[in-house]
Amino acid sequence: MSYEKVCRVADIPDGGVIGTEVGETPVALVRKGAEVFALHDICSHAEVKLSEGEVYDDTLECWLHGSCFDIRSGKPTGPPATRPVNVYTVKIEGDDVLVSLAQES
């Protein structure tokens, strides 16, 4: 599995989200304490950046229509979205966050 360094852990606010890219793929990074989660950064409902939304518990909420996605699985937890977003594998090496675009199963 190929990983790309995308940022440092400290670049992601604890309980927050930032947007980045792995190659040309937009990725939203969510940090909860020492854990970092990576989701496709485009809402499956309205095609806007999820990284401009808010994190609540284990949910990332889209800013436009309020679609909510589980940060671990990418599955929608609230309407209007009905399709999940891809989630990607994250690895922490020291202070660096690395992401693989290979989808988690």
Secondary structure as the mmCIF struct_conf table of DSSP 4:
data_model
#
loop_
_struct_conf.conf_type_id
_struct_conf.id
_struct_conf.beg_label_comp_id
_struct_conf.beg_label_asym_id
_struct_conf.beg_label_seq_id
_struct_conf.end_label_comp_id
_struct_conf.end_label_asym_id
_struct_conf.end_label_seq_id
STRN STRN1 GLU A 4 ARG A 8
HELX_RH_3T_P HELX_RH_3T_P1 VAL A 9 ASP A 11
BEND BEND1 ILE A 12 ILE A 12
HELX_LH_PP_P HELX_LH_PP_P1 PRO A 13 PRO A 13
TURN_TY1_P TURN_TY1_P1 ASP A 14 GLY A 15
STRN STRN2 VAL A 17 VAL A 22
TURN_TY1_P TURN_TY1_P2 GLY A 23 GLU A 24
STRN STRN3 THR A 25 LYS A 32
TURN_TY1_P TURN_TY1_P3 GLY A 33 ALA A 34
STRN STRN4 GLU A 35 HIS A 40
BEND BEND2 ASP A 41 ASP A 41
STRN STRN5 ILE A 42 ILE A 42
TURN_TY1_P TURN_TY1_P4 SER A 44 ALA A 46
STRN STRN6 LYS A 49 LYS A 49
HELX_RH_3T_P HELX_RH_3T_P2 LEU A 50 GLU A 52
BEND BEND3 GLY A 53 GLY A 53
STRN STRN7 GLU A 54 TYR A 56
TURN_TY1_P TURN_TY1_P5 ASP A 57 ASP A 58
STRN STRN8 THR A 59 GLU A 61
TURN_TY1_P TURN_TY1_P6 TRP A 63 HIS A 65
STRN STRN9 CYS A 68 ASP A 70
TURN_TY1_P TURN_TY1_P7 ILE A 71 SER A 73
STRN STRN10 PRO A 76 GLY A 78
TURN_TY1_P TURN_TY1_P8 PRO A 79 PRO A 80
BEND BEND4 ARG A 83 ARG A 83
STRN STRN11 VAL A 87 GLU A 93
TURN_TY1_P TURN_TY1_P9 GLY A 94 ASP A 95
STRN STRN12 ASP A 96 GLN A 103
HELX_LH_PP_P HELX_LH_PP_P2 GLU A 104 GLU A 104
#
